Amino acid sequence: MADFISTLNSVEKFNANNYGSWSKKMQYYFLSQELWDIIGGSDTTPPTDVEAAKIWKVKAGKAIFVLSITIEDEFLQRIKNAKTPKEV
C-alpha cells in the first residue's frame, strides 16, 4: 500500500495546463495495475454477469479513486456523478 500511495503522490495533479503529461502518466499507471481496459480499453461498461460485474466494480472503484486523488479539487465537482471510470 505504501508503494501505491508514494507512486500516486509523485504524479503531478491534473490541472488546466498539464493534461498531456498527466494523462500519459495515468495511462501507464493504469496499464501497470491492469486497470486500463475499464478506462480506455475494451471493458469500459459493466458486464451483465453477476460475478464478473462484482470484479468489474472493484476495479472501477480503484480506478475512480486514483483519478479522484490525482486531479485538483476544482475538478472534483465535474466527476462526482460519473458512474464509470471512462466517464471520469
C-alpha positions as a printed NumPy array, in Angstrom:
array([[  0.   ,   0.   ,   0.   ],
       [  2.841,   2.399,   0.738],
       [  4.225,   1.944,  -2.793],
       [  0.786,   2.722,  -4.207],
       [  0.467,   5.976,  -2.284],
       [  4.044,   7.083,  -2.906],
       [  3.635,   6.42 ,  -6.629],
       [  0.467,   8.48 ,  -6.811],
       [  1.954,  11.25 ,  -4.687],
       [  4.749,  11.609,  -7.214],
       [  2.295,  12.302, -10.051],
       [  1.535,  15.979, -10.525],
       [ -2.198,  16.503, -10.127],
       [ -4.168,  17.284, -13.25 ],
       [ -4.832,  20.984, -13.719],
       [ -5.859,  23.168, -16.628],
       [ -2.306,  23.209, -18.032],
       [ -0.87 ,  19.693, -17.84 ],
       [ -3.378,  17.296, -19.412],
       [ -0.898,  15.788, -21.891],
       [  1.743,  14.711, -19.39 ],
       [ -0.777,  13.818, -16.663],
       [ -2.88 ,  11.636, -18.955],
       [  0.143,   9.732, -20.278],
       [  1.41 ,   9.06 , -16.738],
       [ -2.055,   7.902, -15.699],
       [ -2.321,   5.615, -18.713],
       [  0.992,   3.987, -17.823],
       [ -0.092,   3.639, -14.209],
       [ -3.418,   2.022, -15.147],
       [ -1.674,  -0.31 , -17.576],
       [  0.718,  -1.382, -14.812],
       [ -2.214,  -2.091, -12.489],
       [ -4.247,  -3.964, -15.137],
       [ -6.981,  -1.319, -14.977],
       [ -6.606,   0.26 , -18.404],
       [ -9.275,  -1.883, -20.094],
       [-12.024,  -0.406, -17.915],
       [-10.932,   3.154, -18.66 ],
       [ -9.82 ,   3.253, -22.251],
       [ -9.927,  -0.293, -23.492],
       [-12.417,  -2.967, -24.351],
       [-14.109,  -3.31 , -20.945],
       [-15.467,   0.198, -20.255],
       [-19.02 ,  -0.846, -19.36 ],
       [-20.044,  -3.159, -16.523],
       [-20.646,  -6.769, -17.582],
       [-24.087,  -8.31 , -17.212],
       [-22.834, -11.469, -15.499],
       [-23.239, -11.031, -11.726],
       [-19.815, -12.395, -10.729],
       [-17.983, -10.542, -13.494],
       [-19.854,  -7.361, -12.542],
       [-18.612,  -7.646,  -8.942],
       [-14.999,  -7.905, -10.119],
       [-15.516,  -5.036, -12.564],
       [-16.967,  -2.808,  -9.814],
       [-13.917,  -3.355,  -7.609],
       [-11.577,  -2.466, -10.48 ],
       [-13.745,   0.528, -11.378],
       [-13.692,   1.73 ,  -7.779],
       [ -9.895,   1.554,  -7.708],
       [ -9.632,   3.467, -10.975],
       [-12.096,   6.165,  -9.932],
       [-10.322,   6.583,  -6.603],
       [ -6.971,   7.022,  -8.327],
       [ -8.445,   9.508, -10.775],
       [-10.103,  11.476,  -7.977],
       [ -6.903,  11.877,  -5.97 ],
       [ -4.789,  12.828,  -8.974],
       [ -6.838,  15.843, -10.045],
       [ -7.038,  19.272,  -8.49 ],
       [-10.003,  19.705,  -6.16 ],
       [-11.635,  22.196,  -8.513],
       [-12.322,  19.325, -10.944],
       [-13.999,  17.022,  -8.42 ],
       [-17.381,  18.668,  -8.992],
       [-17.168,  17.707, -12.666],
       [-16.724,  13.999, -11.973],
       [-18.825,  13.462,  -8.86 ],
       [-21.785,  11.955, -10.75 ],
       [-19.777,   9.737, -13.089],
       [-20.752,   6.058, -12.952],
       [-17.748,   4.546, -14.731],
       [-14.021,   5.285, -14.906],
       [-14.401,   6.129, -18.58 ],
       [-16.946,   8.836, -17.69 ],
       [-14.491,  10.272, -15.175]])
